[in-house]
Amino acid sequence: MTSLDTMSTEDVLDILGIDAADRDGCRTLLAERSDDPAVLEAIASIQRSFGSFNEIPVRETTQEELVWLTAYLLLTPTVVAWHRENDIPERVMRDTLADVGRHVAISRRVTGEFSLQTWRWLLHHFTVRIFALGRLQFALQRATLSVPDVFAAGDWVLAVHIPESGPLTPAVVDASLAEAKRFFPEHFPERPVRVVTCDSWMLDPFLLERTTPTSNIGAFIRRFTPIGHFSVGHTDALYFVFRTRDLDLVPSLPRETSLQRAVIERLELGQSWEVHWGYLVL
Ligand SMILES: CC(C)(COP(=O)(O)OP(=O)(O)OC[C@H]1O[C@@H](n2cnc3c(N)ncnc32)[C@H](O)[C@@H]1OP(=O)(O)O)[C@@H](O)C(=O)NCCC(=O)NCCS
């Protein structure tokens, strides 16, 4: 199930959108760590959850990021085959899996070396529960919260995610939401969805007050009705806008854009950024 016999290493790296700078690192992992017991254990853990849409959560058998990256490289033919067997369009499969290269590149930007800080995020992709539909990614999962008369905990919902890949114009968001409305009933009719949830620092009311409804971010966050639930995500805004979680760097960070200024302002006020929850009906 995890052999690369059915797909060449270069095909795997292409499908995962691995940058030129990170390809040798991936080739070395495959050459040297494919039989590593920690890798095999991580693969087994992913396989237990595979296709369960997180009803069987992945057991984190290690925190070693390159073990997970090796597992992802080895599992790519299986994941590609699953997409094809389930008639997922080739473009959706490729856009979804290209997030791996994006995250390896972000990790290099943050750490200066070949790495994968966000390995946990990519478990979504390798347990086949997230799909990139145009500009946005949608994870099919059971709701953990309820909104009276809209959805209940346990209902199937789509958790939306915004990859770093260009402007978030209302037109591309409309197109993604319209595609989600068609895609999920067609491919997963047994898991009916009508609600998109978002939990993000972007829904923090502090940002709402500092964006106009005509900006891309301002228009996006105003699509969501607040659920009234939040958690503290102190360094989340810092990470997504500046790609660092180091609060000591705040005084020296650029303040060129209104978003950069808003993120810094809150931290300099001594406040925490919060991860707020919202929903919209498809
Ligand atoms: C969300 C995102 C796509 C919005 O980009 P966008 O469409 O360019 O946003 P807007 O046009 O509304 O930008 C509003 C302002 O924020 C600035 N801005 C947007 N994204 C920025 C970023 N990543 N870094 C710095 N400034 C940014 C714009 O330059 C603009 O500044 P201005 O008012 O001074 O002209 C972008 O911020 C991004 O890719 N973020 C990383 C991914 C992320 O945060 N995902 C959410 C994870 S929970």
The ligand as an SDF file (V2000), in Angstrom:
LIG
                    3D

 48 50  0  0  0  0  0  0  0  0999 V2000
   -5.8970   36.0800    3.7740 C   0  0  0  0  0  0  0  0  0  0  0  0
   -5.1570   36.6850    2.5960 C   0  0  0  0  0  0  0  0  0  0  0  0
   -5.3080   35.7970    1.4100 C   0  0  0  0  0  0  0  0  0  0  0  0
   -5.7650   38.0680    2.3080 C   0  0  0  0  0  0  0  0  0  0  0  0
   -5.0700   38.6550    1.2540 O   0  0  0  0  0  0  0  0  0  0  0  0
   -5.6570   39.8770    0.3530 P   0  0  0  0  0  0  0  0  0  0  0  0
   -6.7380   39.4340   -0.5460 O   0  0  0  0  0  0  0  0  0  0  0  0
   -4.4530   40.4730   -0.2670 O   0  0  0  0  0  0  0  0  0  0  0  0
   -6.2640   40.8580    1.4450 O   0  0  0  0  0  0  0  0  0  0  0  0
   -6.7650   42.3690    1.2960 P   0  0  0  0  0  0  0  0  0  0  0  0
   -6.6850   42.8160   -0.1340 O   0  0  0  0  0  0  0  0  0  0  0  0
   -8.0820   42.4800    1.9890 O   0  0  0  0  0  0  0  0  0  0  0  0
   -5.6880   43.1470    2.1340 O   0  0  0  0  0  0  0  0  0  0  0  0
   -6.0080   44.1400    3.0950 C   0  0  0  0  0  0  0  0  0  0  0  0
   -4.6930   44.7130    3.5870 C   0  0  0  0  0  0  0  0  0  0  0  0
   -3.9200   43.6740    4.2220 O   0  0  0  0  0  0  0  0  0  0  0  0
   -2.6650   43.5270    3.5620 C   0  0  0  0  0  0  0  0  0  0  0  0
   -2.3090   42.0990    3.5590 N   0  0  0  0  0  0  0  0  0  0  0  0
   -3.0470   41.0570    3.1450 C   0  0  0  0  0  0  0  0  0  0  0  0
   -2.3870   39.9000    3.3470 N   0  0  0  0  0  0  0  0  0  0  0  0
   -1.2180   40.2280    3.9040 C   0  0  0  0  0  0  0  0  0  0  0  0
   -0.1220   39.4530    4.3470 C   0  0  0  0  0  0  0  0  0  0  0  0
   -0.1120   38.1160    4.2670 N   0  0  0  0  0  0  0  0  0  0  0  0
    0.9280   40.1080    4.8990 N   0  0  0  0  0  0  0  0  0  0  0  0
    0.9250   41.4570    5.0020 C   0  0  0  0  0  0  0  0  0  0  0  0
   -0.1000   42.2360    4.6060 N   0  0  0  0  0  0  0  0  0  0  0  0
   -1.1560   41.6240    4.0460 C   0  0  0  0  0  0  0  0  0  0  0  0
   -2.8670   44.1020    2.1820 C   0  0  0  0  0  0  0  0  0  0  0  0
   -1.6280   44.5180    1.6300 O   0  0  0  0  0  0  0  0  0  0  0  0
   -3.8020   45.2480    2.4720 C   0  0  0  0  0  0  0  0  0  0  0  0
   -3.0500   46.3140    3.0390 O   0  0  0  0  0  0  0  0  0  0  0  0
   -3.4550   47.8860    2.8250 P   0  0  0  0  0  0  0  0  0  0  0  0
   -4.8320   48.0830    3.4240 O   0  0  0  0  0  0  0  0  0  0  0  0
   -2.3970   48.6360    3.5700 O   0  0  0  0  0  0  0  0  0  0  0  0
   -3.4230   48.1360    1.3550 O   0  0  0  0  0  0  0  0  0  0  0  0
   -3.6500   36.8080    2.9390 C   0  0  0  0  0  0  0  0  0  0  0  0
   -3.5120   37.5940    4.0810 O   0  0  0  0  0  0  0  0  0  0  0  0
   -2.9820   35.4730    3.1740 C   0  0  0  0  0  0  0  0  0  0  0  0
   -2.6320   34.7590    2.2510 O   0  0  0  0  0  0  0  0  0  0  0  0
   -2.7870   35.1160    4.4880 N   0  0  0  0  0  0  0  0  0  0  0  0
   -2.1170   33.8850    4.8740 C   0  0  0  0  0  0  0  0  0  0  0  0
   -3.0680   32.7440    5.0290 C   0  0  0  0  0  0  0  0  0  0  0  0
   -3.9300   32.8460    6.2650 C   0  0  0  0  0  0  0  0  0  0  0  0
   -3.7570   33.7350    7.0710 O   0  0  0  0  0  0  0  0  0  0  0  0
   -4.8820   31.9260    6.3840 N   0  0  0  0  0  0  0  0  0  0  0  0
   -5.7530   31.9040    7.5100 C   0  0  0  0  0  0  0  0  0  0  0  0
   -5.2950   30.8650    8.4590 C   0  0  0  0  0  0  0  0  0  0  0  0
   -6.3600   30.6940    9.8790 S   0  0  0  0  0  0  0  0  0  0  0  0
  1  2  1  0
  2  3  1  0
  2  4  1  0
  2 36  1  0
  4  5  1  0
  5  6  1  0
  6  7  2  0
  6  8  1  0
  6  9  1  0
  9 10  1  0
 10 11  2  0
 10 12  1  0
 10 13  1  0
 13 14  1  0
 14 15  1  0
 15 16  1  0
 15 30  1  0
 16 17  1  0
 17 18  1  0
 17 28  1  0
 18 19  1  0
 18 27  1  0
 19 20  2  0
 20 21  1  0
 21 22  1  0
 21 27  2  0
 22 23  1  0
 22 24  2  0
 24 25  1  0
 25 26  2  0
 26 27  1  0
 28 29  1  0
 28 30  1  0
 30 31  1  0
 31 32  1  0
 32 33  2  0
 32 34  1  0
 32 35  1  0
 36 37  1  0
 36 38  1  0
 38 39  2  0
 38 40  1  0
 40 41  1  0
 41 42  1  0
 42 43  1  0
 43 44  2  0
 43 45  1  0
 45 46  1  0
 46 47  1  0
 47 48  1  0
M  END
$$$$
